[in-house]
Amino acid sequence: MVAEYRVKKVVEGKLEPPTVRVAHWALLDGTARTPAGRKPGWSGRLSLEPFEANPQLKSLLVSDTLGDNFEAVLYYDPAI
């Protein structure tokens, strides 16, 4: 599942621009994961890794229905 977030504050590292797209596990081992239930406007803390820095994800299909945003960088949320 890919979600788009507006970054309010960066605690560590650097994120540019202020909108990022994050790949989350929506289902894992047949169980729904927390991000799948988040509502628009959710606010919270995420620990992100560059999607490209996770070669174990390359074999997975990543698809979304978000509008075009060519400035948004894809990250991965390793939290399960």
PyMOL Python script that loads the backbone (N, CA, C, O; Angstrom):
from pymol import cmd

cmd.read_pdbstr("""\
ATOM      1  N   MET A   1       0.845  -1.161   0.000  1.00  0.00           N
ATOM      2  CA  MET A   1       0.000   0.000   0.000  1.00  0.00           C
ATOM      3  C   MET A   1       0.897   1.232   0.000  1.00  0.00           C
ATOM      4  O   MET A   1       1.876   1.293   0.743  1.00  0.00           O
ATOM      5  N   VAL A   2       0.560   2.214  -0.835  1.00  0.00           N
ATOM      6  CA  VAL A   2       1.324   3.458  -0.868  1.00  0.00           C
ATOM      7  C   VAL A   2       0.420   4.590  -0.393  1.00  0.00           C
ATOM      8  O   VAL A   2      -0.695   4.756  -0.888  1.00  0.00           O
ATOM      9  N   ALA A   3       0.908   5.359   0.562  1.00  0.00           N
ATOM     10  CA  ALA A   3       0.178   6.509   1.087  1.00  0.00           C
ATOM     11  C   ALA A   3       1.036   7.751   0.902  1.00  0.00           C
ATOM     12  O   ALA A   3       2.263   7.672   0.849  1.00  0.00           O
ATOM     13  N   GLU A   4       0.384   8.883   0.804  1.00  0.00           N
ATOM     14  CA  GLU A   4       1.098  10.147   0.661  1.00  0.00           C
ATOM     15  C   GLU A   4       0.951  10.929   1.956  1.00  0.00           C
ATOM     16  O   GLU A   4      -0.134  10.996   2.532  1.00  0.00           O
ATOM     17  N   TYR A   5       2.050  11.519   2.408  1.00  0.00           N
ATOM     18  CA  TYR A   5       2.066  12.267   3.657  1.00  0.00           C
ATOM     19  C   TYR A   5       2.679  13.643   3.435  1.00  0.00           C
ATOM     20  O   TYR A   5       3.603  13.804   2.638  1.00  0.00           O
ATOM     21  N   ARG A   6       2.151  14.633   4.149  1.00  0.00           N
ATOM     22  CA  ARG A   6       2.775  15.946   4.227  1.00  0.00           C
ATOM     23  C   ARG A   6       3.659  15.937   5.464  1.00  0.00           C
ATOM     24  O   ARG A   6       3.188  15.638   6.562  1.00  0.00           O
ATOM     25  N   VAL A   7       4.914  16.256   5.298  1.00  0.00           N
ATOM     26  CA  VAL A   7       5.875  16.231   6.400  1.00  0.00           C
ATOM     27  C   VAL A   7       5.771  17.539   7.170  1.00  0.00           C
ATOM     28  O   VAL A   7       5.934  18.622   6.608  1.00  0.00           O
ATOM     29  N   LYS A   8       5.497  17.420   8.465  1.00  0.00           N
ATOM     30  CA  LYS A   8       5.411  18.604   9.316  1.00  0.00           C
ATOM     31  C   LYS A   8       6.749  18.926   9.949  1.00  0.00           C
ATOM     32  O   LYS A   8       7.107  20.094  10.097  1.00  0.00           O
ATOM     33  N   LYS A   9       7.494  17.889  10.323  1.00  0.00           N
ATOM     34  CA  LYS A   9       8.766  18.091  11.007  1.00  0.00           C
ATOM     35  C   LYS A   9       9.670  16.903  10.732  1.00  0.00           C
ATOM     36  O   LYS A   9       9.229  15.756  10.806  1.00  0.00           O
ATOM     37  N   VAL A  10      10.910  17.162  10.421  1.00  0.00           N
ATOM     38  CA  VAL A  10      11.910  16.112  10.230  1.00  0.00           C
ATOM     39  C   VAL A  10      12.762  16.055  11.490  1.00  0.00           C
ATOM     40  O   VAL A  10      13.421  17.031  11.850  1.00  0.00           O
ATOM     41  N   VAL A  11      12.745  14.910  12.153  1.00  0.00           N
ATOM     42  CA  VAL A  11      13.475  14.748  13.406  1.00  0.00           C
ATOM     43  C   VAL A  11      14.930  14.384  13.128  1.00  0.00           C
ATOM     44  O   VAL A  11      15.832  14.846  13.827  1.00  0.00           O
ATOM     45  N   GLU A  12      15.158  13.559  12.112  1.00  0.00           N
ATOM     46  CA  GLU A  12      16.514  13.127  11.782  1.00  0.00           C
ATOM     47  C   GLU A  12      16.602  12.916  10.280  1.00  0.00           C
ATOM     48  O   GLU A  12      15.662  12.401   9.675  1.00  0.00           O
ATOM     49  N   GLY A  13      17.691  13.297   9.679  1.00  0.00           N
ATOM     50  CA  GLY A  13      17.872  13.127   8.246  1.00  0.00           C
ATOM     51  C   GLY A  13      17.289  14.294   7.480  1.00  0.00           C
ATOM     52  O   GLY A  13      17.119  15.387   8.021  1.00  0.00           O
ATOM     53  N   LYS A  14      16.980  14.050   6.203  1.00  0.00           N
ATOM     54  CA  LYS A  14      16.493  15.113   5.336  1.00  0.00           C
ATOM     55  C   LYS A  14      15.419  14.562   4.415  1.00  0.00           C
ATOM     56  O   LYS A  14      15.592  13.494   3.827  1.00  0.00           O
ATOM     57  N   LEU A  15      14.330  15.270   4.285  1.00  0.00           N
ATOM     58  CA  LEU A  15      13.257  14.909   3.366  1.00  0.00           C
ATOM     59  C   LEU A  15      12.942  16.111   2.508  1.00  0.00           C
ATOM     60  O   LEU A  15      12.682  17.195   3.029  1.00  0.00           O
ATOM     61  N   GLU A  16      12.961  15.936   1.215  1.00  0.00           N
ATOM     62  CA  GLU A  16      12.606  16.998   0.272  1.00  0.00           C
ATOM     63  C   GLU A  16      11.765  16.390  -0.815  1.00  0.00           C
ATOM     64  O   GLU A  16      12.103  15.288  -1.246  1.00  0.00           O
ATOM     65  N   PRO A  17      10.756  16.962  -1.281  1.00  0.00           N
ATOM     66  CA  PRO A  17      10.012  18.111  -0.796  1.00  0.00           C
ATOM     67  C   PRO A  17       9.145  17.733   0.411  1.00  0.00           C
ATOM     68  O   PRO A  17       9.304  16.645   0.964  1.00  0.00           O
ATOM     69  N   PRO A  18       8.239  18.610   0.821  1.00  0.00           N
ATOM     70  CA  PRO A  18       7.460  18.323   2.037  1.00  0.00           C
ATOM     71  C   PRO A  18       6.390  17.239   1.865  1.00  0.00           C
ATOM     72  O   PRO A  18       5.720  16.892   2.839  1.00  0.00           O
ATOM     73  N   THR A  19       6.214  16.703   0.674  1.00  0.00           N
ATOM     74  CA  THR A  19       5.262  15.616   0.458  1.00  0.00           C
ATOM     75  C   THR A  19       6.037  14.375   0.051  1.00  0.00           C
ATOM     76  O   THR A  19       6.840  14.413  -0.881  1.00  0.00           O
ATOM     77  N   VAL A  20       5.793  13.263   0.760  1.00  0.00           N
ATOM     78  CA  VAL A  20       6.462  12.001   0.445  1.00  0.00           C
ATOM     79  C   VAL A  20       5.425  10.902   0.273  1.00  0.00           C
ATOM     80  O   VAL A  20       4.321  10.977   0.812  1.00  0.00           O
ATOM     81  N   ARG A  21       5.794   9.897  -0.476  1.00  0.00           N
ATOM     82  CA  ARG A  21       4.974   8.698  -0.621  1.00  0.00           C
ATOM     83  C   ARG A  21       5.678   7.566   0.094  1.00  0.00           C
ATOM     84  O   ARG A  21       6.891   7.393  -0.015  1.00  0.00           O
ATOM     85  N   VAL A  22       4.882   6.794   0.833  1.00  0.00           N
ATOM     86  CA  VAL A  22       5.440   5.757   1.684  1.00  0.00           C
ATOM     87  C   VAL A  22       4.767   4.424   1.396  1.00  0.00           C
ATOM     88  O   VAL A  22       3.541   4.311   1.433  1.00  0.00           O
ATOM     89  N   ALA A  23       5.583   3.420   1.109  1.00  0.00           N
ATOM     90  CA  ALA A  23       5.084   2.063   0.922  1.00  0.00           C
ATOM     91  C   ALA A  23       4.975   1.401   2.290  1.00  0.00           C
ATOM     92  O   ALA A  23       5.932   1.364   3.064  1.00  0.00           O
ATOM     93  N   HIS A  24       3.783   0.881   2.566  1.00  0.00           N
ATOM     94  CA  HIS A  24       3.507   0.181   3.828  1.00  0.00           C
ATOM     95  C   HIS A  24       3.025  -1.232   3.507  1.00  0.00           C
ATOM     96  O   HIS A  24       2.534  -1.500   2.411  1.00  0.00           O
ATOM     97  N   TRP A  25       3.171  -2.108   4.456  1.00  0.00           N
ATOM     98  CA  TRP A  25       2.510  -3.398   4.353  1.00  0.00           C
ATOM     99  C   TRP A  25       1.050  -3.170   4.704  1.00  0.00           C
ATOM    100  O   TRP A  25       0.752  -2.707   5.805  1.00  0.00           O
ATOM    101  N   ALA A  26       0.134  -3.481   3.800  1.00  0.00           N
ATOM    102  CA  ALA A  26      -1.291  -3.398   4.097  1.00  0.00           C
ATOM    103  C   ALA A  26      -1.778  -4.743   4.638  1.00  0.00           C
ATOM    104  O   ALA A  26      -2.614  -4.806   5.539  1.00  0.00           O
ATOM    105  N   LEU A  27      -1.235  -5.804   4.067  1.00  0.00           N
ATOM    106  CA  LEU A  27      -1.503  -7.165   4.527  1.00  0.00           C
ATOM    107  C   LEU A  27      -0.172  -7.883   4.662  1.00  0.00           C
ATOM    108  O   LEU A  27       0.695  -7.765   3.796  1.00  0.00           O
ATOM    109  N   LEU A  28      -0.013  -8.610   5.722  1.00  0.00           N
ATOM    110  CA  LEU A  28       1.191  -9.411   5.897  1.00  0.00           C
ATOM    111  C   LEU A  28       0.774 -10.711   6.565  1.00  0.00           C
ATOM    112  O   LEU A  28       0.197 -10.706   7.652  1.00  0.00           O
ATOM    113  N   ASP A  29       1.067 -11.812   5.913  1.00  0.00           N
ATOM    114  CA  ASP A  29       0.652 -13.136   6.396  1.00  0.00           C
ATOM    115  C   ASP A  29      -0.850 -13.200   6.617  1.00  0.00           C
ATOM    116  O   ASP A  29      -1.317 -13.832   7.564  1.00  0.00           O
ATOM    117  N   GLY A  30      -1.618 -12.536   5.729  1.00  0.00           N
ATOM    118  CA  GLY A  30      -3.072 -12.574   5.790  1.00  0.00           C
ATOM    119  C   GLY A  30      -3.695 -11.675   6.842  1.00  0.00           C
ATOM    120  O   GLY A  30      -4.910 -11.711   7.042  1.00  0.00           O
ATOM    121  N   THR A  31      -2.888 -10.870   7.518  1.00  0.00           N
ATOM    122  CA  THR A  31      -3.392 -10.000   8.568  1.00  0.00           C
ATOM    123  C   THR A  31      -3.268  -8.537   8.143  1.00  0.00           C
ATOM    124  O   THR A  31      -2.220  -8.111   7.657  1.00  0.00           O
ATOM    125  N   ALA A  32      -4.355  -7.768   8.330  1.00  0.00           N
ATOM    126  CA  ALA A  32      -4.318  -6.335   8.002  1.00  0.00           C
ATOM    127  C   ALA A  32      -3.376  -5.624   8.954  1.00  0.00           C
ATOM    128  O   ALA A  32      -3.346  -5.915  10.150  1.00  0.00           O
ATOM    129  N   ARG A  33      -2.612  -4.695   8.418  1.00  0.00           N
ATOM    130  CA  ARG A  33      -1.670  -3.920   9.212  1.00  0.00           C
ATOM    131  C   ARG A  33      -2.223  -2.534   9.471  1.00  0.00           C
ATOM    132  O   ARG A  33      -3.097  -2.067   8.739  1.00  0.00           O
ATOM    133  N   THR A  34      -1.728  -1.873  10.499  1.00  0.00           N
ATOM    134  CA  THR A  34      -2.224  -0.582  10.954  1.00  0.00           C
ATOM    135  C   THR A  34      -2.369   0.474   9.873  1.00  0.00           C
ATOM    136  O   THR A  34      -3.416   1.121   9.837  1.00  0.00           O
ATOM    137  N   PRO A  35      -1.401   0.703   8.985  1.00  0.00           N
ATOM    138  CA  PRO A  35      -1.549   1.793   8.010  1.00  0.00           C
ATOM    139  C   PRO A  35      -2.794   1.665   7.131  1.00  0.00           C
ATOM    140  O   PRO A  35      -3.316   2.672   6.652  1.00  0.00           O
ATOM    141  N   ALA A  36      -3.265   0.461   6.920  1.00  0.00           N
ATOM    142  CA  ALA A  36      -4.447   0.271   6.075  1.00  0.00           C
ATOM    143  C   ALA A  36      -5.687   0.914   6.686  1.00  0.00           C
ATOM    144  O   ALA A  36      -6.633   1.222   5.962  1.00  0.00           O
ATOM    145  N   GLY A  37      -5.704   1.123   7.997  1.00  0.00           N
ATOM    146  CA  GLY A  37      -6.852   1.703   8.663  1.00  0.00           C
ATOM    147  C   GLY A  37      -6.742   3.190   8.973  1.00  0.00           C
ATOM    148  O   GLY A  37      -7.639   3.765   9.588  1.00  0.00           O
ATOM    149  N   ARG A  38      -5.661   3.804   8.554  1.00  0.00           N
ATOM    150  CA  ARG A  38      -5.499   5.238   8.831  1.00  0.00           C
ATOM    151  C   ARG A  38      -6.445   6.058   7.975  1.00  0.00           C
ATOM    152  O   ARG A  38      -6.679   5.756   6.805  1.00  0.00           O
ATOM    153  N   LYS A  39      -6.974   7.082   8.576  1.00  0.00           N
ATOM    154  CA  LYS A  39      -7.910   7.981   7.884  1.00  0.00           C
ATOM    155  C   LYS A  39      -7.163   9.210   7.381  1.00  0.00           C
ATOM    156  O   LYS A  39      -6.117   9.561   7.927  1.00  0.00           O
ATOM    157  N   PRO A  40      -7.691   9.876   6.336  1.00  0.00           N
ATOM    158  CA  PRO A  40      -7.088  11.134   5.894  1.00  0.00           C
ATOM    159  C   PRO A  40      -6.995  12.116   7.064  1.00  0.00           C
ATOM    160  O   PRO A  40      -7.924  12.236   7.863  1.00  0.00           O
ATOM    161  N   GLY A  41      -5.880  12.803   7.151  1.00  0.00           N
ATOM    162  CA  GLY A  41      -5.660  13.743   8.245  1.00  0.00           C
ATOM    163  C   GLY A  41      -4.910  13.141   9.417  1.00  0.00           C
ATOM    164  O   GLY A  41      -4.594  13.844  10.377  1.00  0.00           O
ATOM    165  N   TRP A  42      -4.616  11.823   9.352  1.00  0.00           N
ATOM    166  CA  TRP A  42      -3.872  11.169  10.427  1.00  0.00           C
ATOM    167  C   TRP A  42      -2.568  11.910  10.672  1.00  0.00           C
ATOM    168  O   TRP A  42      -1.923  12.367   9.728  1.00  0.00           O
ATOM    169  N   SER A  43      -2.181  12.028  11.922  1.00  0.00           N
ATOM    170  CA  SER A  43      -0.927  12.667  12.285  1.00  0.00           C
ATOM    171  C   SER A  43      -0.173  11.733  13.216  1.00  0.00           C
ATOM    172  O   SER A  43      -0.744  11.198  14.166  1.00  0.00           O
ATOM    173  N   GLY A  44       1.103  11.540  12.942  1.00  0.00           N
ATOM    174  CA  GLY A  44       1.903  10.663  13.780  1.00  0.00           C
ATOM    175  C   GLY A  44       3.337  10.652  13.303  1.00  0.00           C
ATOM    176  O   GLY A  44       3.707  11.389  12.389  1.00  0.00           O
ATOM    177  N   ARG A  45       4.134   9.818  13.921  1.00  0.00           N
ATOM    178  CA  ARG A  45       5.560   9.747  13.612  1.00  0.00           C
ATOM    179  C   ARG A  45       5.847   8.495  12.790  1.00  0.00           C
ATOM    180  O   ARG A  45       5.349   7.411  13.095  1.00  0.00           O
ATOM    181  N   LEU A  46       6.652   8.658  11.749  1.00  0.00           N
ATOM    182  CA  LEU A  46       7.066   7.540  10.910  1.00  0.00           C
ATOM    183  C   LEU A  46       8.588   7.485  10.869  1.00  0.00           C
ATOM    184  O   LEU A  46       9.249   8.523  10.866  1.00  0.00           O
ATOM    185  N   SER A  47       9.132   6.299  10.838  1.00  0.00           N
ATOM    186  CA  SER A  47      10.561   6.087  10.593  1.00  0.00           C
ATOM    187  C   SER A  47      10.659   5.537   9.182  1.00  0.00           C
ATOM    188  O   SER A  47      10.140   4.456   8.901  1.00  0.00           O
ATOM    189  N   LEU A  48      11.312   6.258   8.299  1.00  0.00           N
ATOM    190  CA  LEU A  48      11.329   5.904   6.887  1.00  0.00           C
ATOM    191  C   LEU A  48      12.712   5.531   6.399  1.00  0.00           C
ATOM    192  O   LEU A  48      13.726   6.000   6.917  1.00  0.00           O
ATOM    193  N   GLU A  49      12.730   4.675   5.387  1.00  0.00           N
ATOM    194  CA  GLU A  49      13.958   4.307   4.695  1.00  0.00           C
ATOM    195  C   GLU A  49      13.714   4.513   3.208  1.00  0.00           C
ATOM    196  O   GLU A  49      12.587   4.332   2.747  1.00  0.00           O
ATOM    197  N   PRO A  50      14.736   4.888   2.442  1.00  0.00           N
ATOM    198  CA  PRO A  50      14.540   4.987   0.996  1.00  0.00           C
ATOM    199  C   PRO A  50      14.090   3.638   0.440  1.00  0.00           C
ATOM    200  O   PRO A  50      14.674   2.606   0.770  1.00  0.00           O
ATOM    201  N   PHE A  51      13.077   3.641  -0.385  1.00  0.00           N
ATOM    202  CA  PHE A  51      12.558   2.401  -0.961  1.00  0.00           C
ATOM    203  C   PHE A  51      13.658   1.673  -1.729  1.00  0.00           C
ATOM    204  O   PHE A  51      13.788   0.452  -1.633  1.00  0.00           O
ATOM    205  N   GLU A  52      14.436   2.415  -2.481  1.00  0.00           N
ATOM    206  CA  GLU A  52      15.501   1.831  -3.300  1.00  0.00           C
ATOM    207  C   GLU A  52      16.605   1.186  -2.466  1.00  0.00           C
ATOM    208  O   GLU A  52      17.374   0.378  -2.988  1.00  0.00           O
ATOM    209  N   ALA A  53      16.695   1.526  -1.189  1.00  0.00           N
ATOM    210  CA  ALA A  53      17.719   0.958  -0.313  1.00  0.00           C
ATOM    211  C   ALA A  53      17.284  -0.380   0.276  1.00  0.00           C
ATOM    212  O   ALA A  53      17.982  -0.945   1.117  1.00  0.00           O
ATOM    213  N   ASN A  54      16.133  -0.889  -0.163  1.00  0.00           N
ATOM    214  CA  ASN A  54      15.604  -2.147   0.361  1.00  0.00           C
ATOM    215  C   ASN A  54      15.423  -3.143  -0.773  1.00  0.00           C
ATOM    216  O   ASN A  54      14.308  -3.314  -1.268  1.00  0.00           O
ATOM    217  N   PRO A  55      16.503  -3.808  -1.197  1.00  0.00           N
ATOM    218  CA  PRO A  55      16.418  -4.714  -2.343  1.00  0.00           C
ATOM    219  C   PRO A  55      15.449  -5.872  -2.136  1.00  0.00           C
ATOM    220  O   PRO A  55      14.993  -6.461  -3.117  1.00  0.00           O
ATOM    221  N   GLN A  56      15.123  -6.216  -0.904  1.00  0.00           N
ATOM    222  CA  GLN A  56      14.174  -7.301  -0.647  1.00  0.00           C
ATOM    223  C   GLN A  56      12.771  -6.951  -1.139  1.00  0.00           C
ATOM    224  O   GLN A  56      11.928  -7.840  -1.261  1.00  0.00           O
ATOM    225  N   LEU A  57      12.504  -5.681  -1.422  1.00  0.00           N
ATOM    226  CA  LEU A  57      11.176  -5.253  -1.880  1.00  0.00           C
ATOM    227  C   LEU A  57      11.050  -5.249  -3.399  1.00  0.00           C
ATOM    228  O   LEU A  57       9.943  -5.095  -3.916  1.00  0.00           O
ATOM    229  N   LYS A  58      12.138  -5.411  -4.119  1.00  0.00           N
ATOM    230  CA  LYS A  58      12.123  -5.282  -5.569  1.00  0.00           C
ATOM    231  C   LYS A  58      11.224  -6.308  -6.257  1.00  0.00           C
ATOM    232  O   LYS A  58      10.708  -6.039  -7.341  1.00  0.00           O
ATOM    233  N   SER A  59      11.030  -7.467  -5.652  1.00  0.00           N
ATOM    234  CA  SER A  59      10.202  -8.501  -6.280  1.00  0.00           C
ATOM    235  C   SER A  59       8.705  -8.284  -6.043  1.00  0.00           C
ATOM    236  O   SER A  59       7.884  -9.010  -6.603  1.00  0.00           O
ATOM    237  N   LEU A  60       8.344  -7.299  -5.226  1.00  0.00           N
ATOM    238  CA  LEU A  60       6.942  -7.046  -4.908  1.00  0.00           C
ATOM    239  C   LEU A  60       6.324  -6.048  -5.877  1.00  0.00           C
ATOM    240  O   LEU A  60       6.995  -5.133  -6.353  1.00  0.00           O
ATOM    241  N   LEU A  61       5.061  -6.230  -6.160  1.00  0.00           N
ATOM    242  CA  LEU A  61       4.332  -5.276  -6.983  1.00  0.00           C
ATOM    243  C   LEU A  61       3.917  -4.106  -6.101  1.00  0.00           C
ATOM    244  O   LEU A  61       3.281  -4.294  -5.064  1.00  0.00           O
ATOM    245  N   VAL A  62       4.280  -2.905  -6.516  1.00  0.00           N
ATOM    246  CA  VAL A  62       3.882  -1.696  -5.808  1.00  0.00           C
ATOM    247  C   VAL A  62       2.980  -0.913  -6.742  1.00  0.00           C
ATOM    248  O   VAL A  62       3.381  -0.536  -7.843  1.00  0.00           O
ATOM    249  N   SER A  63       1.764  -0.676  -6.292  1.00  0.00           N
ATOM    250  CA  SER A  63       0.795   0.034  -7.119  1.00  0.00           C
ATOM    251  C   SER A  63       0.008   0.977  -6.231  1.00  0.00           C
ATOM    252  O   SER A  63      -0.199   0.710  -5.047  1.00  0.00           O
ATOM    253  N   ASP A  64      -0.432   2.090  -6.820  1.00  0.00           N
ATOM    254  CA  ASP A  64      -1.267   3.006  -6.053  1.00  0.00           C
ATOM    255  C   ASP A  64      -2.247   3.697  -6.979  1.00  0.00           C
ATOM    256  O   ASP A  64      -2.125   3.636  -8.202  1.00  0.00           O
ATOM    257  N   THR A  65      -3.212   4.348  -6.376  1.00  0.00           N
ATOM    258  CA  THR A  65      -4.216   5.102  -7.139  1.00  0.00           C
ATOM    259  C   THR A  65      -4.070   6.596  -6.870  1.00  0.00           C
ATOM    260  O   THR A  65      -4.996   7.369  -7.116  1.00  0.00           O
ATOM    261  N   LEU A  66      -2.919   6.996  -6.371  1.00  0.00           N
ATOM    262  CA  LEU A  66      -2.672   8.403  -6.089  1.00  0.00           C
ATOM    263  C   LEU A  66      -2.489   9.164  -7.400  1.00  0.00           C
ATOM    264  O   LEU A  66      -2.080   8.594  -8.411  1.00  0.00           O
ATOM    265  N   GLY A  67      -2.794  10.438  -7.366  1.00  0.00           N
ATOM    266  CA  GLY A  67      -2.585  11.272  -8.536  1.00  0.00           C
ATOM    267  C   GLY A  67      -1.103  11.450  -8.818  1.00  0.00           C
ATOM    268  O   GLY A  67      -0.261  11.153  -7.971  1.00  0.00           O
ATOM    269  N   ASP A  68      -0.791  11.935 -10.007  1.00  0.00           N
ATOM    270  CA  ASP A  68       0.603  12.165 -10.374  1.00  0.00           C
ATOM    271  C   ASP A  68       1.236  13.207  -9.459  1.00  0.00           C
ATOM    272  O   ASP A  68       0.682  14.287  -9.249  1.00  0.00           O
ATOM    273  N   ASN A  69       2.379  12.875  -8.929  1.00  0.00           N
ATOM    274  CA  ASN A  69       3.187  13.801  -8.142  1.00  0.00           C
ATOM    275  C   ASN A  69       4.631  13.394  -8.381  1.00  0.00           C
ATOM    276  O   ASN A  69       5.192  12.585  -7.642  1.00  0.00           O
ATOM    277  N   PHE A  70       5.221  13.960  -9.413  1.00  0.00           N
ATOM    278  CA  PHE A  70       6.550  13.549  -9.821  1.00  0.00           C
ATOM    279  C   PHE A  70       7.636  14.041  -8.887  1.00  0.00           C
ATOM    280  O   PHE A  70       8.786  13.616  -8.997  1.00  0.00           O
ATOM    281  N   GLU A  71       7.289  14.933  -7.966  1.00  0.00           N
ATOM    282  CA  GLU A  71       8.265  15.420  -6.990  1.00  0.00           C
ATOM    283  C   GLU A  71       8.335  14.527  -5.753  1.00  0.00           C
ATOM    284  O   GLU A  71       9.336  14.543  -5.037  1.00  0.00           O
ATOM    285  N   ALA A  72       7.293  13.755  -5.498  1.00  0.00           N
ATOM    286  CA  ALA A  72       7.258  12.917  -4.299  1.00  0.00           C
ATOM    287  C   ALA A  72       8.230  11.751  -4.444  1.00  0.00           C
ATOM    288  O   ALA A  72       8.268  11.078  -5.474  1.00  0.00           O
ATOM    289  N   VAL A  73       9.003  11.529  -3.407  1.00  0.00           N
ATOM    290  CA  VAL A  73       9.967  10.435  -3.363  1.00  0.00           C
ATOM    291  C   VAL A  73       9.309   9.264  -2.649  1.00  0.00           C
ATOM    292  O   VAL A  73       8.575   9.461  -1.681  1.00  0.00           O
ATOM    293  N   LEU A  74       9.568   8.039  -3.121  1.00  0.00           N
ATOM    294  CA  LEU A  74       8.994   6.855  -2.490  1.00  0.00           C
ATOM    295  C   LEU A  74       9.924   6.362  -1.378  1.00  0.00           C
ATOM    296  O   LEU A  74      11.114   6.131  -1.593  1.00  0.00           O
ATOM    297  N   TYR A  75       9.346   6.208  -0.188  1.00  0.00           N
ATOM    298  CA  TYR A  75      10.048   5.672   0.963  1.00  0.00           C
ATOM    299  C   TYR A  75       9.358   4.391   1.404  1.00  0.00           C
ATOM    300  O   TYR A  75       8.278   4.056   0.918  1.00  0.00           O
ATOM    301  N   TYR A  76       9.985   3.686   2.319  1.00  0.00           N
ATOM    302  CA  TYR A  76       9.450   2.453   2.880  1.00  0.00           C
ATOM    303  C   TYR A  76       9.372   2.611   4.387  1.00  0.00           C
ATOM    304  O   TYR A  76      10.306   3.097   5.026  1.00  0.00           O
ATOM    305  N   ASP A  77       8.243   2.194   4.945  1.00  0.00           N
ATOM    306  CA  ASP A  77       8.061   2.198   6.398  1.00  0.00           C
ATOM    307  C   ASP A  77       8.290   0.772   6.880  1.00  0.00           C
ATOM    308  O   ASP A  77       7.418  -0.076   6.689  1.00  0.00           O
ATOM    309  N   PRO A  78       9.433   0.477   7.500  1.00  0.00           N
ATOM    310  CA  PRO A  78       9.725  -0.898   7.918  1.00  0.00           C
ATOM    311  C   PRO A  78       8.923  -1.369   9.137  1.00  0.00           C
ATOM    312  O   PRO A  78       8.968  -2.549   9.483  1.00  0.00           O
ATOM    313  N   ALA A  79       8.207  -0.479   9.777  1.00  0.00           N
ATOM    314  CA  ALA A  79       7.395  -0.872  10.946  1.00  0.00           C
ATOM    315  C   ALA A  79       6.278  -1.804  10.502  1.00  0.00           C
ATOM    316  O   ALA A  79       5.635  -1.582   9.476  1.00  0.00           O
ATOM    317  N   ILE A  80       6.062  -2.829  11.275  1.00  0.00           N
ATOM    318  CA  ILE A  80       4.992  -3.785  10.942  1.00  0.00           C
ATOM    319  C   ILE A  80       3.937  -3.726  12.004  1.00  0.00           C
ATOM    320  O   ILE A  80       2.943  -4.448  11.926  1.00  0.00           O
TER     321      ILE A  80
END
""", "prot")
cmd.dss("prot")
cmd.show_as("cartoon", "prot")
cmd.util.cbc("prot")
cmd.orient("prot")
